[in-house]
Amino acid sequence: MKTRILARHHVARIVAEVGLDALMDEMIDRITTAVREYDGARTLVRPRDGFHYTEPDVGLLEWMPVMHTAEMTTIKVVGYHPSNPAQRNLPTILSTVSAYETETGHLAGLVDGTFLTALRTGAASAVASRILARPDSRILGLVGCGAQAVTQMHAMLRSFPIEQILIHDIDPENTASFAARAASVLPAEVEVREAPLDLLMQTADIVCTSTSVGIGEGPLFDDLPTKPWLHVNAVGSDFPGKVELPRAFLERSLVCPDHRDQAIKEGECQQLAPEQIGPSLAELVANTAAQAEARARTTVFDSTGWALEDRVGIQMLLDHANELGLGLLIELEDIGDDPLNPYHFDRELRESDEVHEIADRRAAGRG
């Protein structure tokens, strides 16, 4: 039984062959279908858990499991280290995603999750925004201009007639470099300009917040006047005690979490009483009658990262890899001809010619 491993260069080949726009569109469609068909009795999603630490630097290492009964179990292990870009020239988020056959436990696939995480997070915001934001939204605001802002922007451009993008970051280098980093998916006719935070919030139809605000340092701003229909994709909250949006704004908005239990623990929903939290993304997708009403008011998608999205993402990349013949196929697991003998290596070696070569090297003093 072989495991298909997709390293960085394999994912890069998929991007080159399929194209970024096509991959984002496909990811949005696949997540939409997965959310619409979500059945909690058959697809078991656990809130993520892991280790939060402050030494040698502030960071976390978490695992995100999801099992689809009788099919596949997916586990993403993700590291979040906000000092990585400045101190180590590494992405803030590094991760791997593994897929196991539920029938046997066989590791069927192992994929770099860094690109996958960014793409699926942007796509999830698009799924929520297509329900909660006005379809004619033309002004996009980006608060935080790091790596995640690129895929948030990309997903919104694939979903709305965006004409102007307002950007804001406390690090001037991030705003200065944003357009160049996003150039591969940014149409020439879309205007990108830096804006003060208060002007951005007052002007935008859709805002995506994706910052590395520290624990206990939020919110990013006091409650500000906005358009009555503003929709916010709040992406940056992923720690207990870490929030981006002011409580007053949340309390006057319809707040839709991706995963309720997880959002209450470490999302914007930390700030709300249970009765103040709106429907989950799956509940909202299923309730089409409530969608038009939601678009007339301020709304928030509390995006903490749903493991269901990772399952969708790894399956999409493995499907493309299989079609394109990409990846390393290796026999990673110890599977011998006798499943009851864990020492089968010894017998198999003794029965092979290799044992004589090893004996000769040892006799010569080279073993």
VEXVEX-112923 format. One record per residue: residue in three letters; y negated, z, x of N, C-alpha, C in turn. Coordinates in pm, whole numbers, padded with zeros to 5 digits, always signed. Atoms other than C-alpha are relative to their C-alpha. Example, Ala and Ser with C-alpha at 12.3 -4.5 7.8 and 13.67 -1.06 7.14 Angstrom:
BEGIN
ALA+00119+00000+00089+00450+00780+01230-00120+00000+00090/SER+00119-00006-00082+00106+00714+01367-00109+00073-00077/
***
This chain:
BEGIN
MET+00119+00000+00086+00000+00000+00000-00124+00000+00089/LYS+00116+00017-00087-00331-00108+00150-00128+00046-00067/THR+00133-00042+00043-00683+00026+00124-00102-00104+00043/ARG+00107+00095-00035-00979-00213+00108-00124+00079+00038/ILE+00117-00071-00051-01264-00080+00321-00116-00099+00013/LEU+00120+00082-00009-01612-00226+00280-00105+00074+00082/ALA+00102-00058-00087-01839-00139+00570-00135-00068-00026/ARG+00135+00052+00020-02209-00218+00599-00004-00153+00006/HIS+00010+00145-00016-02155-00575+00720+00071-00074-00112/HIS-00065+00064+00114-01918-00651+00432-00094+00000-00122/VAL+00097-00007+00110-02177-00529+00179-00113-00101+00023/ALA+00104+00097-00030-02437-00742+00358+00044-00142-00034/ARG-00053+00133+00036-02213-01048+00313-00001-00020-00151/ILE+00003+00010+00146-02182-00976-00058-00142-00028-00047/VAL+00140+00022+00036-02562-00954-00084-00040-00144+00031/ALA+00035+00137-00039-02597-01285+00103+00063-00103-00092/GLU-00073+00098+00083-02337-01463-00110-00046+00003-00146/VAL+00030-00014+00143-02438-01327-00452-00150+00000-00027/GLY+00145-00008+00018-02811-01254-00410-00042+00132-00061/LEU+00047-00130+00047-03014-00940-00475-00032+00000-00149/ASP+00032+00005+00143-03145-01050-00816+00126-00001-00085/ALA-00125+00009+00077-02798-01143-00939+00076+00132+00003/LEU-00069-00129-00009-02652-00814-00811-00069+00105-00087/MET+00070-00096+00084-02925-00609-00980+00025-00029-00148/ASP-00026+00036+00139-02882-00801-01306+00142+00040-00042/GLU-00139-00034+00031-02506-00753-01292+00018+00151-00009/MET-00013-00145+00003-02538-00383-01214-00060+00057-00129/ILE+00062-00045+00126-02775-00332-01509+00093-00028-00117/ASP-00090+00036+00110-02535-00517-01740+00126+00087+00000/ARG-00122-00080-00008-02231-00327-01614-00025+00145-00039/ILE+00030-00137+00038-02398+00012-01648-00029+00010-00148/THR+00026+00002+00144-02523-00078-01995+00132+00002-00077/THR-00129+00004+00067-02168-00164-02100+00075+00132+00017/ALA-00071-00125-00025-02022+00149-01938-00058+00115-00082/VAL+00063-00106+00079-02275+00375-02111+00030-00021-00148/ARG-00026+00028+00141-02225+00202-02446+00144+00035-00038/GLU-00142-00024+00029-01847+00237-02421+00046+00138+00046/TYR-00037-00131-00054-01854+00587-02272+00068+00087-00105/ASP-00079-00089+00086-01592+00815-02427+00036+00122+00085/GLY-00020-00120-00080-01600+01169-02293+00141+00053-00001/ALA-00140-00044+00004-01238+01221-02394+00086-00076+00099/ARG-00080+00081-00091-01117+00944-02164-00065-00018+00137/THR+00070+00008-00127-01384+00922-01895-00058+00138+00030/LEU+00036-00139-00029-01420+01267-01740-00095+00003+00118/VAL+00104-00005-00102-01742+01316-01546-00035+00146+00026/ARG+00032-00137-00036-01793+01643-01362-00141+00006+00060/PRO+00129-00016-00070-02137+01772-01261+00025+00007+00150/ARG-00021+00000-00145-02182+01721-00890-00012+00142+00055/ASP+00003-00130-00067-02135+02012-00656+00001-00026+00149/GLY+00000+00021-00143-02165+02068-00286-00066+00113+00074/PHE+00060-00097-00089-02341+02246-00004-00149-00030+00019/HIS+00142+00010-00030-02716+02305+00017-00027+00089+00120/TYR+00020-00079-00120-02842+02427+00354-00138-00024+00059/THR+00130+00011-00066-03149+02481+00567+00014-00010+00152/GLU-00024+00012-00144-02989+02467+00916+00104-00108+00026/PRO+00114+00004-00093-03017+02269+01132-00126-00058-00061/ASP+00116+00053+00070-03249+02111+00876+00031+00009-00149/VAL-00021-00004+00144-03300+02109+00501+00083-00121-00043/GLY-00083+00111+00046-03030+01899+00337+00107+00045-00096/LEU-00113-00030+00086-02730+01881+00114+00110-00102+00024/LEU-00114+00089+00001-02385+01731+00108+00075+00029-00129/GLU-00056-00021+00133-02245+01681-00240+00109-00101-00031/TRP-00101+00092+00047-01948+01522-00414-00015-00018-00151/MET+00022+00037+00140-01962+01342-00748+00125-00069-00052/PRO-00126+00057+00046-01627+01287-00924-00005-00052-00144/VAL-00018+00051+00136-01539+01078-01230+00139-00060-00009/MET-00134+00054+00020-01194+00994-01368+00006-00073-00133/HIS-00029+00074+00121-01114+00723-01617+00151+00008-00022/THR-00140-00030+00024-00783+00828-01771+00087-00123+00012/ALA-00102+00103-00018-00485+00618-01664-00049-00121+00080/GLU+00050+00113-00077-00703+00393-01446-00041+00039+00142/MET+00055-00020-00133-00915+00511-01157-00081+00130+00006/THR+00086-00114-00028-01075+00823-01011-00093-00040+00115/THR+00100+00034-00100-01396+00771-00815-00070+00127+00047/ILE+00070-00115-00056-01555+01026-00581-00103-00051+00100/LYS+00104+00032-00099-01886+00977-00407-00035+00128+00075/VAL+00052-00108-00083-01981+01202-00117-00134-00048+00054/VAL+00136+00045-00032-02356+01186-00062-00074+00108+00078/GLY+00085-00089-00078-02583+01340+00196-00146-00032-00027/TYR+00144+00016+00024-02953+01397+00125-00073+00084+00105/HIS+00070-00067-00109-03170+01480+00427-00140-00062+00012/PRO+00133+00062+00008-03543+01418+00368-00069-00020+00135/SER+00063+00020-00131-03629+01448+00738+00061-00116+00078/ASN-00069+00108-00072-03396+01162+00835-00092-00115+00044/PRO+00080+00116-00043-03648+00873+00832-00093+00030+00116/ALA+00099-00029-00103-03913+01045+01044+00063+00051+00128/GLN-00055-00065-00119-03690+01241+01281+00116-00076+00064/ARG-00122+00063-00054-03379+01025+01319+00008-00150-00025/ASN+00000+00142+00035-03472+00677+01192+00124-00036-00081/LEU-00114+00020+00089-03198+00712+00931-00046+00007-00145/PRO+00036-00014+00142-03208+00670+00552+00010+00145-00046/THR-00006-00134+00059-03275+00985+00350+00137+00025-00062/ILE-00129-00012+00067-02953+00920+00157+00105-00083+00075/LEU-00118+00067-00054-02622+00834+00325+00120+00041-00084/SER-00113-00036+00085-02301+00818+00126+00115-00097+00016/THR-00118+00085+00012-01953+00679+00085+00061+00023-00137/VAL-00064-00009+00131-01764+00608-00237+00146-00042+00015/SER-00143+00030-00007-01386+00617-00267+00057-00012-00140/ALA-00065+00024+00129-01166+00491-00550+00150+00021+00015/TYR-00141-00036-00008-00816+00628-00615+00072-00044-00128/GLU-00083+00032+00115-00542+00500-00841+00044+00130-00066/THR-00037-00123+00070-00491+00768-01104+00151+00014-00011/GLU-00146-00005+00016-00122+00676-01139+00069+00058+00123/THR-00071-00037-00122-00030+00735-00774-00080+00089+00094/GLY+00085-00067-00097-00327+00893-00595-00035-00085+00119/HIS+00026+00092-00111-00342+00592-00362-00149-00030+00010/LEU+00139+00037-00025-00682+00532-00203-00010-00152+00000/ALA+00006+00145+00015-00753+00180-00326-00119-00061+00070/GLY+00120+00056-00061-01104+00137-00190-00090+00107+00056/LEU+00098-00087-00063-01360+00296+00039-00120-00087+00036/VAL+00116+00087-00010-01715+00158+00033-00121+00079+00048/ASP+00130-00058-00034-02045+00235+00203-00079+00018-00128/GLY+00070-00028+00125-02245+00403-00071-00151+00004+00012/THR+00144-00010-00017-02596+00387+00074-00072-00108-00080/PHE+00057+00109+00080-02685+00045-00069+00037+00017-00146/LEU-00050-00015+00136-02473+00110-00377-00081+00105-00076/THR+00075-00108+00067-02658+00437-00456-00140-00046-00037/ALA+00134+00048+00029-02999+00276-00431+00002-00101-00115/LEU-00006+00104+00102-02898-00024-00644+00033+00059-00136/ARG-00040-00052+00131-02725+00175-00918-00104+00094-00058/THR+00104-00089+00051-03010+00428-00941-00113-00082-00063/GLY+00098+00088+00059-03260+00149-00997+00050-00061-00130/ALA-00058+00061+00119-03027-00016-01248+00006+00098-00116/ALA-00005-00101+00106-02982+00310-01442-00138+00020-00062/SER+00136-00010+00054-03360+00339-01475-00032-00118-00089/ALA+00023+00118+00084-03366-00015-01612+00069+00015-00135/VAL-00073-00021+00126-03101+00073-01873-00079+00092-00092/ALA+00078-00094+00080-03306+00371-01989-00134-00060-00043/SER+00132+00054+00029-03638+00186-01970+00005-00108-00108/ARG-00013+00103+00103-03514-00103-02183+00010+00061-00139/ILE-00008-00071+00128-03456+00153-02457-00130+00074-00030/LEU+00109-00094+00022-03752+00388-02408-00140-00058+00023/ALA+00133+00056-00030-04037+00171-02272-00030-00116-00093/ARG+00041+00115+00082-04236-00091-02457+00046-00129+00068/PRO-00050+00124-00061-04083-00437-02403-00108-00083+00067/ASP+00109+00078-00058-04427-00579-02320-00071+00075+00114/SER+00060-00078-00109-04493-00327-02039-00034-00092+00117/ARG+00048+00090-00106-04700-00499-01770-00049+00072+00126/ILE+00050-00073-00116-04826-00224-01539+00102+00106+00038/LEU-00099-00093-00052-04576-00033-01326-00066+00090+00103/GLY+00046-00094-00100-04662+00281-01133+00115+00056+00079/LEU-00102-00056-00088-04460+00399-00834-00060+00120+00073/VAL+00044-00123-00067-04510+00760-00721+00108+00036+00100/GLY-00099-00006-00106-04335+00788-00388+00041-00141+00036/CYS-00022+00139-00041-04295+00467-00188+00106-00012+00109/GLY-00109+00008-00095-03979+00534+00009+00104-00102-00041/ALA-00106+00098+00024-03646+00352-00008+00030-00019-00147/GLN-00038+00011+00140-03570+00432-00371-00104-00074-00082/ALA+00105+00071+00074-03905+00293-00486+00024-00150-00003/VAL-00025+00144-00007-03794-00054-00377+00095-00043-00111/THR-00096+00040+00104-03492-00062-00610-00050+00035-00139/GLN+00062-00029+00131-03685+00108-00892-00090-00116-00040/MET+00086+00115+00027-03945-00168-00867+00081-00123-00035/HIS-00082+00119+00023-03678-00437-00846+00060+00002-00140/ALA-00062-00010+00133-03502-00311-01159-00102-00021-00111/MET+00103+00019+00103-03829-00298-01355-00046-00146-00006/LEU+00038+00141-00001-03924-00649-01244+00104-00088-00070/ARG-00106+00077+00066-03587-00776-01373+00007+00029-00149/SER-00012-00044+00138-03647-00605-01708-00127-00015-00083/PHE+00128+00002+00072-04018-00633-01798-00094-00103+00061/PRO+00096+00098-00053-04306-00882-01762-00109+00067+00085/ILE+00093-00075-00085-04467-00677-01484-00099-00095+00068/GLU+00105+00079-00064-04799-00817-01362-00070+00075+00112/GLN+00070-00081-00099-04936-00527-01158+00082+00124+00033/ILE-00070-00120-00043-04781-00249-00952-00098+00089+00074/LEU+00085-00099-00064-04980+00062-00863+00089+00095+00078/ILE-00086-00083-00084-04838+00266-00575-00078+00119+00054/HIS+00062-00121-00053-04904+00616-00448+00104+00078+00079/ASP-00087-00081-00084-04754+00822-00167-00090+00088+00087/ILE+00081-00088-00085-04879+01121+00033+00002-00045+00146/ASP-00008+00055-00135-04774+00935+00349-00061-00140-00001/PRO+00066+00132+00004-05017+00643+00406+00085-00111+00063/GLU-00085+00103-00059-04759+00464+00622+00097-00058-00103/ASN-00091+00049+00103-04525+00440+00323-00068-00099-00093/THR+00071+00094+00087-04786+00277+00103-00036-00127+00076/ALA+00040+00117-00078-04901+00047+00382+00115-00097+00024/SER-00115+00085-00031-04549-00080+00448+00080-00043-00124/PHE-00084+00022+00118-04424-00094+00090+00017-00147-00034/ALA-00009+00141+00041-04506-00456+00008+00089-00079+00095/ALA-00083+00071-00097-04341-00578+00329+00147+00035-00020/ARG-00139-00042+00021-04026-00372+00261+00058-00057-00128/ALA-00046+00050+00130-04009-00503-00095-00013-00151-00013/ALA+00035+00142+00008-04095-00864-00008+00114-00087-00051/SER-00112+00086+00039-03744-01000-00070+00019-00008-00152/VAL-00018+00001+00146-03763-00913-00442-00133+00008-00074/LEU+00132-00014+00060-04140-00903-00504-00063-00138-00020/PRO+00061+00131+00024-04282-01216-00672-00143-00005+00052/ALA+00132+00014-00061-04597-01350-00509-00112+00022-00102/GLU+00106-00011+00101-04788-01345-00838-00022+00143-00050/VAL+00016-00139+00043-04740-00970-00893-00091+00073+00099/GLU+00096-00072-00084-05033-00765-00763+00053+00139+00032/VAL-00036-00135-00043-04951-00452-00561-00122+00062+00066/ARG+00115-00066-00063-05227-00206-00482+00015+00151-00008/GLU-00001-00146-00005-05264+00158-00385-00098+00054-00103/ALA+00086-00059+00101-05412+00385-00650+00007+00152+00008/PRO-00007-00146+00011-05508+00752-00683+00099+00039-00110/LEU-00105-00040+00093-05244+00947-00871-00050+00010-00143/ASP+00049-00014+00137-05463+01024-01171-00023-00136-00064/LEU+00021+00135+00053-05560+00657-01214+00133-00067-00030/LEU-00133+00059+00020-05198+00548-01175+00061+00051-00130/MET-00061-00058+00120-05080+00788-01446-00074-00044-00127/GLN+00077+00039+00117-05360+00688-01683+00016-00147-00036/THR+00002+00146+00017-05311+00313-01636+00137-00059-00029/ALA-00132+00062+00003-04937+00248-01612+00065+00007-00138/ASP-00087-00002+00118-04700+00157-01894+00133+00067+00033/ILE-00123-00061-00051-04399+00266-01688-00031+00060+00136/VAL+00014-00065-00131-04396+00512-01397+00138+00040+00049/CYS-00122-00046-00065-04109+00572-01155-00039+00098+00110/THR+00025-00100-00103-04126+00893-00953+00126+00017+00084/SER-00116-00013-00089-03895+00904-00651-00049+00057+00133/THR+00061-00066-00116-04028+01156-00402+00098+00098+00063/SER-00076-00106-00068-03892+01410-00156-00076+00131-00006/VAL+00071-00126+00017-04103+01695-00292+00095+00116+00027/GLY-00086-00112-00039-03971+02024-00159+00033+00093-00115/ILE-00039-00099+00100-03798+02299-00354-00115+00097-00019/GLY+00108-00091+00032-04061+02505-00532-00139-00055+00024/GLU+00131+00057-00030-04342+02268-00430-00055-00085-00115/GLY+00044+00081+00112-04357+02068-00755-00070+00083-00106/PRO-00006+00145+00022-04479+01940-00984-00095-00077+00091/LEU+00081+00086-00085-04645+01645-00817-00146+00000-00043/PHE+00136+00005+00053-04954+01670-01040-00007+00090-00123/ASP+00022-00069+00126-05104+01865-01325+00010-00101-00113/ASP-00010+00092+00113-05066+01722-01672-00126-00085-00009/LEU+00110+00096-00001-05284+01410-01693+00001-00084-00127/PRO+00001+00094+00113-05399+01181-01974+00079-00126+00035/THR-00080+00122-00020-05166+00882-02014-00011-00087-00124/LYS-00015+00081+00119-05111+00593-02246+00098+00070-00095/PRO-00087-00072+00095-04947+00722-02566+00146-00038+00010/TRP-00136+00050-00007-04636+00516-02494+00059+00004+00142/LEU-00048-00001-00139-04594+00591-02121+00147+00043+00007/HIS-00138-00040-00031-04233+00599-02005+00010+00030+00148/VAL-00017-00041-00139-04141+00783-01683+00148+00008+00034/ASN-00132-00019-00060-03823+00743-01481-00015+00102+00112/ALA+00013-00108-00099-03805+01076-01296+00128+00005+00082/VAL-00118+00024-00082-03567+01009-01009+00017+00105+00110/GLY-00003-00080-00121-03654+01264-00741+00061+00138-00010/SER-00054-00136+00012-03520+01592-00883+00150-00001+00021/ASP-00143-00004-00029-03181+01666-00729+00040+00133+00064/PHE-00026-00136-00049-03203+02033-00622-00035+00099-00110/PRO+00055-00109+00079-03225+02353-00822-00136+00043+00057/GLY+00134-00038-00045-03594+02440-00806-00087-00116+00043/LYS+00078+00119-00039-03707+02085-00725-00034-00081-00123/VAL+00045+00076+00117-03916+01912-00994-00118-00087+00040/GLU+00111+00091-00026-04165+01625-01003-00106+00004-00109/LEU+00091+00014+00114-04322+01636-01351-00047+00136-00051/PRO+00049-00126+00055-04542+01907-01507+00069+00034-00132/ARG-00071-00045+00121-04382+02114-01780-00073-00045-00127/ALA+00076+00037+00119-04663+02036-02025+00028-00144-00041/PHE-00032+00140+00031-04592+01663-01999+00141-00012-00058/LEU-00137+00003+00051-04220+01722-02050+00006+00051-00143/GLU-00008-00063+00132-04280+01941-02353-00056-00090-00110/ARG+00053+00091+00102-04479+01669-02530+00068-00136+00000/SER-00071+00127-00012-04233+01395-02439+00143+00012-00049/LEU-00144+00006+00024-03886+01287-02542+00068-00010+00135/VAL-00064-00006-00131-03677+01384-02239+00148-00032-00015/CYS-00137+00051+00014-03351+01193-02203+00071+00015+00136/PRO-00072-00016-00127-03114+01317-01927+00115-00099+00013/ASP-00119+00084-00020-02846+01101-01770+00125+00083-00023/HIS-00114-00091+00014-02601+01395-01750-00058+00138-00031/ARG+00072-00118+00048-02715+01695-01953+00025+00124+00088/ASP-00030-00121-00076-02534+01976-01765-00060-00005+00139/GLN+00053+00016-00135-02640+01838-01430-00152+00007+00001/ALA+00146+00001+00007-03001+01782-01537-00056+00140-00025/ILE+00044-00137+00024-03030+02140-01665+00007+00081+00129/LYS-00019-00074-00126-02909+02262-01326-00099-00043+00106/GLU+00079+00046-00114-03116+02041-01094-00093-00116-00031/GLY+00092+00106+00035-03324+01788-01287-00129+00054-00060/GLU+00121-00044+00069-03651+01797-01478+00032+00095-00115/CYS-00040-00086+00112-03459+01965-01761+00011+00147+00039/GLN+00006-00141-00043-03460+02284-01550-00117+00072-00068/GLN+00124-00062+00050-03806+02344-01697+00000+00019-00151/LEU+00001+00003+00146-03703+02312-02062+00108+00091-00059/ALA-00102-00069+00078-03520+02521-02318+00096-00105-00055/PRO-00097+00100+00048-03201+02353-02448-00047-00080-00120/GLU+00044+00071+00121-03362+02269-02782-00114-00098+00027/GLN+00107+00093-00035-03644+02086-02601+00052-00126+00067/ILE-00059+00115-00068-03407+01840-02435+00049-00100-00103/GLY-00037+00104+00094-03356+01510-02612+00142-00049+00021/PRO-00136+00054-00013-03043+01296-02640+00028-00048+00141/SER-00041+00057-00129-02849+01199-02330-00009-00152-00008/LEU+00008+00146-00003-02856+00837-02220+00108-00063-00087/ALA-00108+00055+00081-02517+00771-02380-00027+00020-00149/GLU+00032-00026+00142-02629+00933-02707-00111-00092-00049/LEU+00111+00085+00039-02949+00732-02710+00043-00145-00014/VAL-00051+00137+00009-02770+00403-02642+00075-00021-00131/ALA-00079+00010+00123-02542+00475-02938-00085+00008-00126/ASN+00085-00022+00117-02832+00564-03172-00113-00102-00002/THR+00101+00107-00003-03018+00236-03214-00117+00029-00094/ALA+00107-00030+00095-03219+00373-03508-00112+00080+00064/ALA+00100-00086-00063-03398+00620-03280-00078-00070+00110/GLN+00060+00063-00117-03494+00368-03013-00142-00049-00025/ALA+00134+00051+00029-03796+00205-03181-00100+00115-00011/GLU+00088-00117+00012-03944+00547-03266-00033+00057+00137/ALA+00022-00056-00133-03902+00659-02906-00104-00079+00077/ARG+00093+00084-00077-04105+00367-02772-00146+00026-00036/ALA+00137-00025+00043-04414+00484-02961-00057+00128+00058/ARG+00045-00128-00054-04438+00815-02770+00029+00006+00149/THR-00032-00017-00141-04425+00941-02414+00146+00042+00014/THR-00142-00025-00020-04070+00949-02282+00029+00019+00148/VAL-00042-00026-00137-03889+01064-01969+00150-00022+00010/PHE-00142+00010-00036-03555+00954-01824+00021+00092+00118/ASP-00028-00098-00105-03432+01253-01624+00123-00048+00076/SER-00107+00068-00075-03225+01064-01366+00042+00085+00119/THR-00050-00082-00111-03025+01306-01153+00113-00068+00076/GLY-00110+00071-00065-02753+01054-01064+00132+00031-00068/TRP-00121-00019+00081-02456+01014-01299+00116-00067+00073/ALA-00114+00056-00075-02117+00966-01131+00058-00123-00067/LEU-00046+00120+00069-02031+00708-01397-00061-00125+00063/GLU+00067+00114-00062-02284+00480-01228+00066-00039+00132/ASP-00068+00029-00126-02101+00512-00896+00132-00071-00024/ARG-00124+00068+00036-01774+00414-01062-00027-00148-00030/VAL+00038+00138+00030-01946+00102-01197-00034-00074+00127/GLY+00045+00067-00122-02100+00027-00859+00111-00036+00094/ILE-00108+00031-00094-01787+00052-00648+00089-00108-00057/GLN-00084+00104+00060-01592-00159-00896-00065-00137+00014/MET+00071+00127-00014-01860-00428-00885+00014-00054+00142/LEU-00009+00045-00138-01859-00442-00504+00143-00038+00038/LEU-00139+00035-00030-01478-00438-00483+00040-00130-00068/ASP-00029+00128+00069-01459-00720-00739-00054-00117+00081/HIS+00059+00109-00079-01695-00934-00532+00073-00015+00134/ALA-00071+00007-00128-01516-00843-00208+00134-00068-00016/ASN-00131+00063+00025-01181-00943-00356-00016-00150-00021/GLU+00023+00142+00028-01322-01274-00480-00041-00075+00127/LEU+00050+00065-00121-01489-01349-00145+00093+00020+00120/GLY-00093-00027-00110-01199-01223+00068-00061+00086+00109/LEU+00070-00085-00097-01410-00953+00235+00063+00138+00007/GLY-00046-00137-00016-01322-00611+00370+00117+00011+00096/LEU-00114-00030-00084-01068-00448+00595+00114+00050-00087/LEU-00119-00044+00073-00721-00417+00442+00091+00070+00099/ILE-00080-00075-00096-00539-00139+00623+00095+00095-00073/GLU-00094-00100+00051-00238+00082+00565-00044+00136+00054/LEU+00062-00124-00045-00430+00407+00589+00090+00121-00021/GLU-00078-00117+00038-00188+00645+00423+00139-00002+00063/ASP-00134-00015-00059+00140+00776+00565+00104-00025-00109/ILE-00101+00038+00099+00389+00590+00347+00119-00060+00075/GLY-00119+00049-00067+00733+00558+00501+00105-00047-00099/ASP-00104+00047+00090+01062+00432+00363+00075+00115-00068/ASP-00061-00117+00063+01173+00787+00276-00110+00097-00040/PRO+00111-00086+00042+00913+00976+00064+00028+00149+00014/LEU-00034-00142-00014+01102+01304+00116+00003+00046+00145/ASN-00007-00035-00141+01084+01295+00496-00137-00016+00066/PRO+00133+00011-00062+00741+01379+00644+00007-00033+00149/TYR-00017+00029-00143+00886+01328+00997+00064-00137+00022/HIS-00064+00132-00012+00994+00970+00938-00051-00076+00122/PHE+00052+00067-00120+00772+00864+01230+00101+00007+00114/ASP-00091-00021-00112+01023+01012+01474+00122-00091-00011/ARG-00119+00084+00017+01322+00830+01327-00035-00147+00015/GLU+00040+00140-00008+01135+00502+01290-00028-00040+00145/LEU+00030+00030-00139+01018+00525+01649+00127-00013+00082/ARG-00126+00004-00075+01366+00599+01781+00078-00128-00028/GLU-00072+00121+00037+01495+00294+01600-00071-00127+00046/SER+00076+00117-00043+01232+00065+01749+00007-00015+00151/ASP+00002+00026-00144+01199-00092+02093-00110+00080+00069/GLU+00114-00069-00060+00874+00101+02144+00042+00130+00069/VAL-00043-00126-00059+01065+00421+02220+00043-00019+00146/HIS-00042+00026-00138+01210+00262+02534-00121-00021+00091/GLU+00120+00019-00079+00863+00156+02650-00068+00133+00030/ILE+00060-00132-00021+00732+00512+02601+00080+00078+00105/ALA-00085-00071-00097+01030+00654+02794-00022-00052+00141/ASP+00022+00057-00132+00971+00413+03079-00134+00047+00059/ARG+00131-00043-00050+00599+00511+03103+00005+00146+00042/ARG-00011-00141-00035+00684+00880+03104+00075+00016+00133/ALA-00076-00009-00124+00942+00827+03375-00083-00041+00120/ALA+00087+00046-00109+00682+00649+03582-00121+00090+00022/GLY+00109-00093-00015+00442+00940+03539-00129-00044-00063/ARG+00118+00050+00065+00205+00748+03317-00004+00037-00148/GLY-00004-00036+00141+00300+00900+02981-00073+00126-00027/
***
